[in-house]
Every structure is written in C-alpha cells, then in structure tokens.
Amino acid sequence: MPPNPPSLLLRLVLLVLLSQAEGRFTRSFVVDRQHDRFLLNGVPFRYISGSLHYFRVPPVLWADRLLKMKLSGLNAVQFYVPWNYHEAEPGVYNFNGSRDLIAFLNEAAKVNLLVILRPGPYICAEWEMGGLPSWLLRKPNIRLRTSDPADNVTKIFSILRNYEPHGPLVNSEYYTGWLDYWGQNHSTRSSPTIAHALEKMLKMGASVNMYMFHGGTNFGYWNGADEKGRFLPITTSYDYDAPISEAGDPTPKLFAIRSVISKFQEIPLGPLPPPSPKMKLGPLTMNLDGNLLAFLDFLCPHGPIHSVLPLTFEAVKQDHGFMLYRTYMTYSVFKPTPFWVPNNGVHDRAYVMVDGVFKGVLERNLKHQLYLTVKAGAKLDILLENMGRLSFGSNHSDFKGLLEPPLLGQTILTEWMIFPLKVDKLVRWWFPLQLLKRAQPEASSVPAFYSTTFSIVGLLGDTFLYLPGWTKGQVWINGFNLGRYWTNRGPQQTLYVPRLLLFSRSINKITLLELENVPHDPKIQFLDTPILNSTLHWGYTYVLSEQQKSYEPMELSGH
C-alpha cells in the first residue's frame, strides 16, 4: 500500500525542522584571538574546570564525583588518558570496566560538564612511567621523550603576553594542593590562598583548570615516581589536598572555591551531597599464611628463568610488582663481607635472604650494602620490588630489577634463577584453594603473607585501613589490590577502602604481604577518618631539603 499522505507530510516537516535545528545549533569552539576570548557555539565563553582521573576512581563512583564538580560551579572536567592503562601489551587494547572511556564521557555528559581531553601518549600525572607502557623498555636502547621536550615558560600571564600578545588567558593547571612522596610531609595548600588567587584570575577573564579537583587513589602498582636528588616514589593516596577528598567528600576548600565562582557565574541550585557514611571496625588479628618463598610454585607456576647474569623486569616481560632472584653460593665467607650492587643498580628495593632468613634491605639511592656471612651451598634470595617508574623528565628509561650483577666483596655472583612473581593471581585465585589443603604454617620470616576474614554488622560505609606496627608491603581486600603501605616511613598511615569493595552479607577477606617486619601483636583496624600526615621515621628524610615543609614547590611539575 502507498504511505498515508498526512503521515508522509508529517515526516517531511519533521525532517526539515530537524535540519534547520542542526544548522542553527551547529556546535563550534573557536579561539577568538582578536578579542582575547573563546567562542562556544558563537557565544563568548570561558571555562572553570577541574581535573579528575577516571583511572584513579572506581567506575561506580564516577557519577558521584562528577556531580559534585558540577554542583561546585564548574562547567568542564579535564582528564588524561594513560596509554599504559589501555594497552598493557603491544596491540592488545582494553576499554572495559574501569577503563571504559566512553562510559566516563557519558557520565560527564549526563551532568552537563564539557570535557578537556588530554590523551597523551605521555601524561606524567604522577602515574606509572608517566602513562607510557613499560613494554617500551623491552628495547634496552630505547630513548624516551626525546622528540618533544616539555616547555613551562608560560608561568604567569604577563610572561605569556610576551610570547602571545593576543588570545584568551588560560591557566590549565592551577594547583589546589600537591602530591605526596613516601618519607616526606603530607602536602597542603590553604583554602584562602587558593580562593584568593582563583578570584584574581577570574577577574582577569581567564579560563582556569584546577589540578586536582578530586585526586583519587593509586590503587595496585600504578603510582609513579620522581627523581630529585634521590628516587621519590609517590604514595598510594593521591588525595592531593584537593577540594573533593580522596573519599569523595566536599572539603572547606571546595566551599571556598564555590563561593568565588558564584561571583562570576550562576551556581547550580541545591546543596552538595553530604560526606559518605564512614565506618570503624576492629582491631582484627592477622593470621600467618606462610613465607613468600613457600609459595614459589604458585607464584611462578612455569618455573624460573635461568641466566648467568640477572635480568631486568622488562627483559622477562614482568611489568609491575615483584621478582625473585636466586643463586647458590659456591664458596664460604666467614667474615662479614659487603653485599652490594654497583652503580646504584637496585631498582627499587631488594629484600635479601640467606637460606630463608631475612638479612636486610638494599634501597635505590639510600642503602647500598649489607654485610653477610655465607656457607658454601647456601641459598641466596633477593626479592626485588618495583616501586613505580619515573613519571617526569625526558629520556628517563627507568628499568626495574637488578640492573647490575650483585657482588659479595669483589666477587661477581652468577648463575641466577629468576622468578617473575604473579602475586595478585595467588591472592585472588590460588590462596582460597590451596589454603584449604595446607597444614598450619610454621613460624615464618618475612617477606610473608598474612590474612584474616571479617563480617560487617550494620551500615556499610567507606573506611580507612590502619596498620599500626606493620612496616611495608602490599594489601588486598576481597582480591582487589588496594595498594602499597609503608607505615614506618609515612606520611600516609591509612589506605582508603571504598565501601563498594566490601560485602555486607558475606565474609570479607584481607591479605597482607609484609616485606620487612611484623608487629609483635599483628593487628589491623578500620578507621572512619584518614591519617595522611604522619611521617614517623625522620631518619629517612636526611637527604631532603631543610626548607621542605608542607608544600613542595612546583618545579617538579610534569602534569
């Protein structure tokens, strides 16, 4: 049958109206240099934006964080896309789950936030290797970041005008706080200082992006590192003293910023959501599962790699975490003799054991030798920890592992067995099966695994894991790698635990890999407030500037 004429006419009218609407509302973004402004859809525009990294925030929390940014008066969100987060192996891409970039963009669109996208390939962001994938280092002679060096000449607007007399004023990284390094103080910037400078820039008509507006967390092994006199790994927390805290709560700084923005543009109606519910739990006693060496068959099921000289992580395609180097002594040494690795060749920490007994630590830049006695036939194990690759600076190829063969005295040690360790797989899959079959473990030397189970009665809430008396290690909750702890170095003393990781009607399990020293009373607690500012062992900071207080100057920035 021919189509109904009125129906056909209606369709034609709708098509005309839609085409006219598309023509009238064609979206555009123009840099109007003549009038020192941006034009959005033909209308003068300036953005007030904040940085948020989707890769530092669990996906189910994206909507919450973005809504709070919108309610703070922002009209845009700025974020990076880390190459190494999406292409873990050459040609193998992952845009699912926490890596679902399209889902994040859709969440931003739902709250009507424009997007400033910074896709890399290099991002810095205090992220592992600045976002570059570690598999690039499988080419030992590669030179990174040599074709386009960073340029930070436009520090203030008056200098900008010397280079660009016309165009909109932009501060794309106005720092609301600063990052933290293990062993230094927690960095802060005062709310009045932030608000005052923001108001001055907005009065000048500038567009501003605040870095960070919500920092988030370096879960797992994703933290980066800097080098300034020594190797400086970034903490697990990326709270950044930002307007929205690591746990997603509004801070006094947010309200100070919101008050300033309200003087220049309309703020969305309605109050900001209150802080999320928090809970306390514990103390809980941790139980010994066994020494790390006892689980080698599960940690490295395909067996070791044999090499005359030690190989790096990259050479054996181990991206993150830990590797074990093992050799057997062919001679005895009865007098305490220096054990060392030349040319600062420990990247980044080495936990040394002889016949399963922990002997001490070698650390990049800080501790270069131990004194050992050994018998012929003794088993020498070196557990190497990758603490995060350098995220800032040109041509920094930060290889991990033993970069040089170790020496005992002046004798080079050879004939190594190298075990790339799959610790996360052990915790997630093998532990639940194998521990059912295991007898009670014997008293153990570190490094060792500890675990316990617990139930939550009452309201489920966000919480903060506190590890009093524990030294350094990695922690998992229900198989999720929460990140590193370094209690005796600080400043971070608690790890943020989003409630989404916990079960309210089931058993929860927490696992620790303690690398150095277990407290006499091996307990943990969950607190309802974080502790981010307690550096306990000041002896570790002797190489740092005496002027270093609460805020690191910005010359390290590579964001």
TIKOL-930360 format. One line per field, with one value per residue (C-alpha): residue number from 1; residue in three letters; x, y, z. Coordinates in steps of 0.2 Angstrom, whole numbers, plus 5000, padded with zeros to 4 digits. Layout:
seq: [NUM|...]
type: [ALA|...]
c1: [X|...]
c2: [Y|...]
c3: [Z|...]
end
This chain:
seq: [1|2|3|4|5|6|7|8|9|10|11|12|13|14|15|16|17|18|19|20|21|22|23|24|25|26|27|28|29|30|31|32|33|34|35|36|37|38|39|40|41|42|43|44|45|46|47|48|49|50|51|52|53|54|55|56|57|58|59|60|61|62|63|64|65|66|67|68|69|70|71|72|73|74|75|76|77|78|79|80|81|82|83|84|85|86|87|88|89|90|91|92|93|94|95|96|97|98|99|100|101|102|103|104|105|106|107|108|109|110|111|112|113|114|115|116|117|118|119|120|121|122|123|124|125|126|127|128|129|130|131|132|133|134|135|136|137|138|139|140|141|142|143|144|145|146|147|148|149|150|151|152|153|154|155|156|157|158|159|160|161|162|163|164|165|166|167|168|169|170|171|172|173|174|175|176|177|178|179|180|181|182|183|184|185|186|187|188|189|190|191|192|193|194|195|196|197|198|199|200|201|202|203|204|205|206|207|208|209|210|211|212|213|214|215|216|217|218|219|220|221|222|223|224|225|226|227|228|229|230|231|232|233|234|235|236|237|238|239|240|241|242|243|244|245|246|247|248|249|250|251|252|253|254|255|256|257|258|259|260|261|262|263|264|265|266|267|268|269|270|271|272|273|274|275|276|277|278|279|280|281|282|283|284|285|286|287|288|289|290|291|292|293|294|295|296|297|298|299|300|301|302|303|304|305|306|307|308|309|310|311|312|313|314|315|316|317|318|319|320|321|322|323|324|325|326|327|328|329|330|331|332|333|334|335|336|337|338|339|340|341|342|343|344|345|346|347|348|349|350|351|352|353|354|355|356|357|358|359|360|361|362|363|364|365|366|367|368|369|370|371|372|373|374|375|376|377|378|379|380|381|382|383|384|385|386|387|388|389|390|391|392|393|394|395|396|397|398|399|400|401|402|403|404|405|406|407|408|409|410|411|412|413|414|415|416|417|418|419|420|421|422|423|424|425|426|427|428|429|430|431|432|433|434|435|436|437|438|439|440|441|442|443|444|445|446|447|448|449|450|451|452|453|454|455|456|457|458|459|460|461|462|463|464|465|466|467|468|469|470|471|472|473|474|475|476|477|478|479|480|481|482|483|484|485|486|487|488|489|490|491|492|493|494|495|496|497|498|499|500|501|502|503|504|505|506|507|508|509|510|511|512|513|514|515|516|517|518|519|520|521|522|523|524|525|526|527|528|529|530|531|532|533|534|535|536|537|538|539|540|541|542|543|544|545|546|547|548|549|550|551|552|553|554|555|556|557|558|559]
type: [MET|PRO|PRO|ASN|PRO|PRO|SER|LEU|LEU|LEU|ARG|LEU|VAL|LEU|LEU|VAL|LEU|LEU|SER|GLN|ALA|GLU|GLY|ARG|PHE|THR|ARG|SER|PHE|VAL|VAL|ASP|ARG|GLN|HIS|ASP|ARG|PHE|LEU|LEU|ASN|GLY|VAL|PRO|PHE|ARG|TYR|ILE|SER|GLY|SER|LEU|HIS|TYR|PHE|ARG|VAL|PRO|PRO|VAL|LEU|TRP|ALA|ASP|ARG|LEU|LEU|LYS|MET|LYS|LEU|SER|GLY|LEU|ASN|ALA|VAL|GLN|PHE|TYR|VAL|PRO|TRP|ASN|TYR|HIS|GLU|ALA|GLU|PRO|GLY|VAL|TYR|ASN|PHE|ASN|GLY|SER|ARG|ASP|LEU|ILE|ALA|PHE|LEU|ASN|GLU|ALA|ALA|LYS|VAL|ASN|LEU|LEU|VAL|ILE|LEU|ARG|PRO|GLY|PRO|TYR|ILE|CYS|ALA|GLU|TRP|GLU|MET|GLY|GLY|LEU|PRO|SER|TRP|LEU|LEU|ARG|LYS|PRO|ASN|ILE|ARG|LEU|ARG|THR|SER|ASP|PRO|ALA|ASP|ASN|VAL|THR|LYS|ILE|PHE|SER|ILE|LEU|ARG|ASN|TYR|GLU|PRO|HIS|GLY|PRO|LEU|VAL|ASN|SER|GLU|TYR|TYR|THR|GLY|TRP|LEU|ASP|TYR|TRP|GLY|GLN|ASN|HIS|SER|THR|ARG|SER|SER|PRO|THR|ILE|ALA|HIS|ALA|LEU|GLU|LYS|MET|LEU|LYS|MET|GLY|ALA|SER|VAL|ASN|MET|TYR|MET|PHE|HIS|GLY|GLY|THR|ASN|PHE|GLY|TYR|TRP|ASN|GLY|ALA|ASP|GLU|LYS|GLY|ARG|PHE|LEU|PRO|ILE|THR|THR|SER|TYR|ASP|TYR|ASP|ALA|PRO|ILE|SER|GLU|ALA|GLY|ASP|PRO|THR|PRO|LYS|LEU|PHE|ALA|ILE|ARG|SER|VAL|ILE|SER|LYS|PHE|GLN|GLU|ILE|PRO|LEU|GLY|PRO|LEU|PRO|PRO|PRO|SER|PRO|LYS|MET|LYS|LEU|GLY|PRO|LEU|THR|MET|ASN|LEU|ASP|GLY|ASN|LEU|LEU|ALA|PHE|LEU|ASP|PHE|LEU|CYS|PRO|HIS|GLY|PRO|ILE|HIS|SER|VAL|LEU|PRO|LEU|THR|PHE|GLU|ALA|VAL|LYS|GLN|ASP|HIS|GLY|PHE|MET|LEU|TYR|ARG|THR|TYR|MET|THR|TYR|SER|VAL|PHE|LYS|PRO|THR|PRO|PHE|TRP|VAL|PRO|ASN|ASN|GLY|VAL|HIS|ASP|ARG|ALA|TYR|VAL|MET|VAL|ASP|GLY|VAL|PHE|LYS|GLY|VAL|LEU|GLU|ARG|ASN|LEU|LYS|HIS|GLN|LEU|TYR|LEU|THR|VAL|LYS|ALA|GLY|ALA|LYS|LEU|ASP|ILE|LEU|LEU|GLU|ASN|MET|GLY|ARG|LEU|SER|PHE|GLY|SER|ASN|HIS|SER|ASP|PHE|LYS|GLY|LEU|LEU|GLU|PRO|PRO|LEU|LEU|GLY|GLN|THR|ILE|LEU|THR|GLU|TRP|MET|ILE|PHE|PRO|LEU|LYS|VAL|ASP|LYS|LEU|VAL|ARG|TRP|TRP|PHE|PRO|LEU|GLN|LEU|LEU|LYS|ARG|ALA|GLN|PRO|GLU|ALA|SER|SER|VAL|PRO|ALA|PHE|TYR|SER|THR|THR|PHE|SER|ILE|VAL|GLY|LEU|LEU|GLY|ASP|THR|PHE|LEU|TYR|LEU|PRO|GLY|TRP|THR|LYS|GLY|GLN|VAL|TRP|ILE|ASN|GLY|PHE|ASN|LEU|GLY|ARG|TYR|TRP|THR|ASN|ARG|GLY|PRO|GLN|GLN|THR|LEU|TYR|VAL|PRO|ARG|LEU|LEU|LEU|PHE|SER|ARG|SER|ILE|ASN|LYS|ILE|THR|LEU|LEU|GLU|LEU|GLU|ASN|VAL|PRO|HIS|ASP|PRO|LYS|ILE|GLN|PHE|LEU|ASP|THR|PRO|ILE|LEU|ASN|SER|THR|LEU|HIS|TRP|GLY|TYR|THR|TYR|VAL|LEU|SER|GLU|GLN|GLN|LYS|SER|TYR|GLU|PRO|MET|GLU|LEU|SER|GLY|HIS]
c1: [5000|5006|5011|4997|4999|4997|5009|5022|5019|5022|5039|5044|5040|5050|5065|5065|5063|5077|5089|5085|5089|5105|5110|5105|5113|5129|5142|5158|5173|5184|5199|5195|5212|5207|5196|5206|5192|5185|5168|5157|5144|5147|5145|5159|5164|5177|5179|5181|5187|5194|5205|5199|5207|5194|5209|5211|5192|5182|5169|5153|5159|5162|5144|5146|5162|5157|5140|5149|5161|5146|5137|5153|5151|5162|5157|5171|5181|5199|5207|5221|5220|5235|5242|5248|5231|5223|5237|5246|5253|5258|5242|5231|5218|5207|5192|5181|5176|5187|5195|5178|5182|5166|5156|5166|5162|5144|5144|5151|5138|5124|5129|5132|5151|5161|5177|5195|5203|5222|5226|5245|5254|5264|5254|5265|5251|5262|5256|5267|5280|5270|5257|5270|5269|5283|5284|5293|5308|5309|5320|5335|5342|5326|5326|5310|5303|5317|5307|5296|5303|5292|5290|5285|5290|5272|5272|5262|5251|5262|5276|5263|5259|5277|5275|5257|5251|5233|5221|5212|5221|5222|5229|5227|5235|5231|5237|5224|5237|5252|5257|5265|5281|5285|5295|5290|5277|5259|5257|5244|5238|5227|5209|5211|5227|5218|5202|5211|5222|5207|5197|5211|5212|5193|5193|5205|5193|5204|5199|5205|5208|5211|5223|5217|5199|5197|5213|5208|5220|5234|5227|5238|5255|5250|5259|5273|5289|5300|5319|5326|5342|5335|5322|5305|5290|5273|5261|5246|5234|5233|5222|5232|5223|5210|5193|5185|5194|5201|5185|5174|5169|5167|5180|5181|5192|5178|5166|5179|5181|5162|5160|5172|5164|5147|5153|5156|5143|5127|5130|5118|5104|5103|5116|5131|5128|5135|5150|5148|5145|5161|5163|5175|5180|5192|5205|5207|5221|5230|5235|5251|5248|5266|5283|5283|5296|5285|5273|5285|5277|5261|5269|5279|5270|5280|5296|5311|5321|5340|5353|5371|5368|5352|5339|5328|5309|5307|5318|5307|5291|5286|5278|5274|5276|5290|5303|5314|5332|5340|5358|5368|5384|5399|5411|5410|5413|5415|5419|5405|5408|5399|5385|5381|5376|5387|5381|5365|5359|5345|5328|5320|5321|5329|5324|5339|5338|5350|5343|5326|5332|5329|5345|5340|5336|5345|5337|5339|5349|5348|5356|5369|5376|5373|5386|5384|5392|5388|5392|5395|5379|5369|5353|5354|5337|5334|5316|5315|5301|5296|5291|5284|5293|5298|5284|5293|5308|5314|5324|5322|5322|5318|5322|5317|5326|5344|5352|5370|5376|5377|5394|5400|5415|5423|5416|5403|5388|5382|5371|5354|5337|5324|5306|5293|5280|5261|5256|5239|5234|5240|5229|5214|5213|5226|5226|5207|5210|5227|5225|5211|5223|5238|5243|5246|5261|5277|5283|5289|5302|5297|5293|5277|5258|5245|5226|5210|5192|5178|5160|5152|5137|5126|5128|5141|5152|5168|5183|5202|5213|5226|5241|5249|5266|5267|5282|5280|5270|5255|5237|5222|5204|5192|5206|5207|5224|5222|5240|5256|5258|5273|5268|5286|5290|5274|5267|5252|5246|5229|5223|5206|5194|5178|5163|5160|5175|5166|5152|5138|5130|5146|5163|5177|5195|5210|5228|5244|5261|5273|5290|5301|5294|5278|5272|5273|5254|5249|5233|5224|5210|5197|5195|5182|5195|5211|5228|5239|5251|5261|5280|5286|5304|5313|5329|5324|5322|5341|5344|5329|5329|5329|5317|5304|5288|5271|5271|5283|5287|5281|5297|5294|5278|5276|5257]
c2: [5000|5018|5028|5038|5056|5065|5053|5056|5075|5075|5065|5078|5093|5084|5082|5100|5106|5094|5100|5118|5115|5106|5121|5134|5124|5118|5116|5125|5130|5145|5154|5172|5179|5197|5199|5188|5175|5158|5157|5142|5139|5158|5165|5172|5158|5154|5138|5135|5117|5104|5089|5071|5055|5041|5028|5034|5032|5016|5017|5016|5032|5042|5049|5055|5064|5072|5078|5086|5095|5102|5107|5116|5128|5120|5119|5107|5092|5089|5072|5062|5045|5034|5024|5010|5008|5004|4994|4983|4973|4979|4978|4972|4986|4986|4999|4989|4991|5004|5008|5012|5029|5031|5027|5041|5053|5048|5052|5069|5072|5067|5081|5094|5095|5099|5089|5094|5078|5076|5059|5058|5047|5055|5062|5062|5064|5055|5039|5024|5029|5045|5034|5026|5007|4998|4986|5001|4996|4979|4988|4991|5005|5015|5034|5040|5058|5065|5072|5085|5091|5099|5118|5128|5145|5152|5153|5169|5178|5193|5182|5174|5190|5192|5177|5178|5196|5191|5177|5171|5169|5151|5143|5125|5118|5129|5118|5116|5106|5095|5076|5066|5056|5042|5049|5067|5078|5077|5092|5105|5122|5134|5137|5156|5156|5145|5156|5172|5168|5160|5176|5187|5176|5175|5195|5195|5185|5170|5152|5141|5122|5117|5102|5092|5095|5076|5067|5049|5034|5025|5008|4992|4996|5012|5026|5034|5042|5057|5059|5074|5070|5053|5041|5048|5036|5043|5037|5026|5041|5054|5065|5080|5091|5093|5101|5084|5072|5055|5048|5059|5071|5090|5100|5118|5121|5116|5128|5142|5139|5138|5155|5163|5155|5161|5179|5176|5164|5155|5140|5126|5126|5114|5108|5097|5079|5076|5066|5047|5036|5030|5015|5008|4990|4980|4978|4962|4949|4944|4926|4919|4911|4907|4914|4920|4908|4894|4899|4900|4885|4895|4912|4907|4891|4890|4889|4901|4908|4903|4916|4918|4937|4944|4951|4966|4965|4972|4958|4945|4954|4957|4975|4978|4971|4958|4947|4934|4932|4916|4909|4896|4900|4891|4896|4901|4918|4918|4936|4949|4955|4969|4963|4976|4980|4993|5009|5010|4995|4991|4997|4999|4989|4972|4961|4949|4932|4918|4901|4909|4920|4939|4949|4966|4979|4987|5003|5013|5029|5027|5010|5002|4987|4974|4963|4945|4928|4913|4895|4885|4879|4892|4899|4917|4925|4943|4949|4964|4977|4989|5004|5014|5020|5038|5049|5065|5070|5067|5051|5043|5024|5018|4999|4989|4974|4971|4982|4975|4959|4959|4957|4949|4958|4960|4943|4944|4932|4922|4908|4916|4908|4922|4920|4933|4933|4933|4939|4946|4929|4920|4931|4931|4913|4901|4906|4901|4884|4880|4886|4873|4859|4867|4862|4876|4886|4886|4902|4912|4925|4940|4943|4933|4933|4936|4936|4936|4936|4948|4952|4969|4971|4986|5000|4998|5013|5019|5016|5018|5003|5007|4995|5000|4992|4985|4990|4990|4979|4977|4974|4966|4966|4953|4950|4969|4976|4991|4997|4999|5003|5010|5013|5016|5029|5038|5051|5040|5029|5023|5016|5022|5007|5012|5003|4995|4983|4976|4964|4967|4950|4939|4936|4948|4944|4954|4949|4957|4954|4961|4963|4968|4967|4960|4968|4958|4959|4958|4968|4979|4992|5001|5019|5032|5046|5045|5048|5055|5067|5056|5054|5043|5039|5056|5047|5043|5062|5066|5069|5081|5100|5108|5120|5107|5110|5106|5111|5105|5120|5117|5115|5096|5098|5087|5086]
c3: [5000|4997|5013|5021|5014|5031|5039|5025|5026|5044|5042|5029|5041|5055|5044|5038|5056|5062|5048|5052|5071|5067|5056|5069|5084|5075|5089|5087|5098|5092|5099|5095|5097|5091|5106|5118|5121|5117|5107|5111|5098|5093|5111|5122|5134|5147|5157|5175|5176|5187|5184|5189|5183|5179|5182|5200|5204|5204|5190|5201|5209|5193|5193|5211|5209|5193|5200|5215|5202|5193|5209|5214|5199|5187|5168|5162|5168|5162|5162|5154|5145|5151|5136|5148|5156|5140|5130|5143|5129|5111|5101|5115|5120|5135|5136|5148|5166|5175|5158|5149|5142|5133|5149|5158|5144|5145|5164|5161|5148|5160|5172|5158|5160|5145|5143|5141|5135|5136|5128|5129|5124|5139|5153|5169|5182|5194|5186|5182|5169|5165|5156|5144|5144|5152|5137|5128|5139|5131|5119|5130|5120|5118|5121|5128|5126|5116|5101|5110|5127|5139|5139|5155|5150|5152|5171|5173|5161|5160|5153|5142|5133|5128|5118|5113|5113|5109|5114|5129|5146|5152|5167|5163|5179|5194|5209|5223|5233|5229|5228|5242|5242|5254|5268|5266|5274|5268|5256|5259|5252|5262|5256|5257|5247|5233|5233|5233|5218|5209|5211|5204|5188|5186|5187|5173|5162|5162|5160|5174|5177|5195|5196|5205|5210|5215|5216|5220|5223|5216|5218|5214|5207|5197|5207|5198|5205|5203|5205|5214|5222|5225|5219|5226|5224|5225|5239|5237|5241|5228|5239|5233|5247|5233|5235|5235|5246|5242|5249|5238|5252|5250|5260|5266|5251|5240|5248|5247|5228|5226|5234|5222|5207|5212|5210|5191|5186|5192|5203|5201|5214|5228|5241|5239|5244|5262|5266|5263|5278|5286|5297|5310|5313|5323|5329|5319|5322|5306|5304|5296|5279|5276|5270|5252|5247|5252|5238|5224|5214|5214|5212|5197|5190|5175|5184|5185|5170|5171|5167|5170|5175|5182|5170|5172|5174|5157|5149|5156|5152|5171|5171|5190|5207|5212|5205|5215|5210|5217|5217|5227|5235|5228|5242|5261|5268|5287|5290|5287|5269|5260|5248|5236|5218|5208|5200|5211|5202|5214|5206|5218|5234|5237|5252|5255|5262|5266|5267|5270|5284|5281|5282|5277|5263|5249|5243|5227|5232|5250|5256|5246|5255|5268|5277|5275|5280|5270|5269|5253|5246|5255|5245|5242|5238|5233|5232|5221|5222|5208|5217|5202|5187|5185|5178|5174|5164|5147|5142|5159|5155|5172|5171|5186|5195|5197|5183|5188|5194|5214|5222|5238|5242|5225|5218|5205|5209|5194|5189|5193|5194|5191|5196|5189|5203|5200|5217|5213|5205|5220|5232|5220|5214|5222|5240|5243|5235|5242|5260|5262|5259|5269|5287|5300|5293|5303|5311|5297|5292|5281|5267|5272|5269|5282|5281|5291|5287|5294|5294|5294|5305|5302|5290|5276|5274|5267|5278|5280|5284|5298|5300|5317|5319|5302|5291|5272|5260|5249|5254|5245|5251|5243|5230|5225|5226|5237|5235|5245|5263|5271|5289|5296|5283|5281|5279|5273|5288|5281|5265|5258|5256|5246|5253|5236|5239|5255|5257|5269|5270|5267|5273|5268|5267|5269|5264|5268|5260|5274|5267|5282|5300|5308|5324|5340|5340|5322|5322|5310|5311|5300|5305|5300|5296|5286|5293|5279|5288|5300|5295|5309|5305|5301|5299|5281|5277|5280|5261|5259|5259|5276|5270|5265|5275|5270|5251|5238|5226|5208|5198|5198|5189|5173|5173]
end
